[in-house]
């Protein structure tokens, strides 16, 4: 059973790479491609958690989730700045 889970986890990692490449080719958006890859890599990390418990599996899944959250927040902040947003800061109107 652990061999099957190991192969399923590896398949999720490979699918993440392939899906990121496809999303990048179709949408020309690096942000969407990174999100697609990281979602499948999170799935791979969670599959590894079903194997016999080892700290490396837990730390790996936690690291992938942390990277996913940080990358998503950074890219959203960058997209907001490029769009001319204020990043959640309310600015008073200028003039009388």
Secondary structure, DSSP 8 states (H G I E B T S, - for coil): -HHHHHHHHHHHHHHHHHHHHHHHHHH--HHHHHHHHHHHHHHHHHHHHTSS--HHHHHHHHHHHHHHHHHHHHHHHHHHHHTT--TT-----S--
